[in-house]
Amino acid sequence: MACNCFEKTAALFKQRISEKLGDELGEIEDAGFENSLYSFNGGDHSPVAMNFKFRYYRKRKGGGLATNQTKADHLCMMSYCPLCGTKFEGDEKQPEAK
């Protein structure tokens, strides 16, 4: 991995929020970034992606709009670390078959 900013930042958030809550904190159920990714291609990728939310109404045959909303969300993977600016190298180069 190009950098460990996400791990350091997650640990810092967890520590600071725990300190702020103090005696009010009982047990941490879950803590971390949403939209975490795992790449099966190997290589160097951002461990987190941003979700681009896109909602729309389809056109009906008669020209009106459908009553139900349609989702067309997409995940945006980052080429550079948003915390330190280090470039992620991408997929590992696979050896070519002979």
C-alpha positions as CSV (number, residue, x, y, z in Angstrom):
1,M,0.0,0.0,0.0
2,A,1.2,3.5,-0.9
3,C,0.4,4.9,2.6
4,N,-1.3,4.0,5.8
5,C,-3.3,7.2,6.2
6,F,-6.7,5.5,6.4
7,E,-5.6,3.2,9.2
8,K,-3.9,6.0,11.2
9,T,-6.9,8.3,10.7
10,A,-9.4,5.6,11.7
11,A,-7.5,4.9,14.9
12,L,-7.3,8.6,15.6
13,F,-11.0,9.1,15.1
14,K,-11.8,6.1,17.3
15,Q,-9.5,7.4,20.1
16,R,-10.8,11.0,20.0
17,I,-14.4,10.0,19.9
18,S,-13.9,7.6,22.7
19,E,-12.1,10.3,24.8
20,K,-14.9,12.8,24.1
21,L,-17.7,10.3,25.1
22,G,-15.7,9.4,28.3
23,D,-17.8,7.5,30.9
24,E,-20.8,7.5,28.5
25,L,-19.1,4.9,26.2
26,G,-20.1,1.4,27.1
27,E,-18.9,-0.9,24.2
28,I,-17.8,0.0,20.7
29,E,-20.0,-2.1,18.3
30,D,-18.4,-0.9,15.0
31,A,-16.0,1.8,14.0
32,G,-14.4,2.6,10.7
33,F,-14.9,4.1,7.3
34,E,-18.1,3.3,5.3
35,N,-17.7,1.9,1.7
36,S,-14.5,0.0,2.4
37,L,-13.2,-1.9,-0.6
38,Y,-11.3,-5.2,-1.1
39,S,-9.5,-5.6,-4.4
40,F,-9.2,-9.2,-5.6
41,N,-6.8,-8.1,-8.4
42,G,-4.1,-7.2,-5.8
43,G,-2.1,-4.1,-6.3
44,D,-2.4,-0.8,-4.6
45,H,-5.8,0.8,-4.3
46,S,-7.6,3.2,-2.0
47,P,-9.3,1.1,0.8
48,V,-12.3,3.5,0.7
49,A,-14.5,4.7,-2.1
50,M,-17.0,7.6,-2.2
51,N,-20.6,6.8,-3.1
52,F,-22.0,9.1,-5.8
53,K,-25.8,9.2,-5.2
54,F,-28.0,9.5,-8.3
55,R,-31.8,9.3,-8.1
56,Y,-34.2,9.9,-11.0
57,Y,-37.7,9.3,-12.2
58,R,-38.1,7.3,-15.4
59,K,-40.2,8.7,-18.2
60,R,-43.4,6.8,-18.9
61,K,-44.6,6.0,-22.4
62,G,-47.3,8.7,-22.2
63,G,-44.7,11.4,-21.4
64,G,-45.3,11.6,-17.7
65,L,-42.9,10.6,-14.9
66,A,-43.0,7.3,-13.0
67,T,-44.1,7.4,-9.4
68,N,-41.1,5.3,-8.1
69,Q,-37.6,6.7,-7.9
70,T,-34.8,4.8,-9.6
71,K,-31.3,4.5,-8.1
72,A,-28.2,4.7,-10.3
73,D,-25.5,5.1,-7.6
74,H,-21.8,4.6,-8.5
75,L,-18.7,4.1,-6.4
76,C,-15.9,6.5,-7.1
77,M,-12.5,5.0,-6.5
78,M,-9.6,7.4,-5.8
79,S,-6.3,7.4,-7.7
80,Y,-4.6,9.5,-5.0
81,C,-4.8,9.4,-1.2
82,P,-7.1,12.3,-0.2
83,L,-5.3,12.6,3.1
84,C,-1.6,12.8,2.0
85,G,-1.7,12.9,-1.9
86,T,0.3,9.7,-2.5
87,K,-0.6,8.0,-5.8
88,F,-2.1,4.5,-5.6
89,E,-0.4,2.3,-8.2
90,G,-3.5,0.3,-9.2
91,D,-3.7,-3.4,-10.2
92,E,-0.7,-5.7,-10.1
93,K,0.8,-6.6,-13.5
94,Q,0.0,-10.3,-14.1
95,P,2.6,-12.3,-15.9
96,E,1.5,-13.1,-19.5
97,A,0.7,-16.7,-20.3
98,K,2.9,-18.4,-22.9
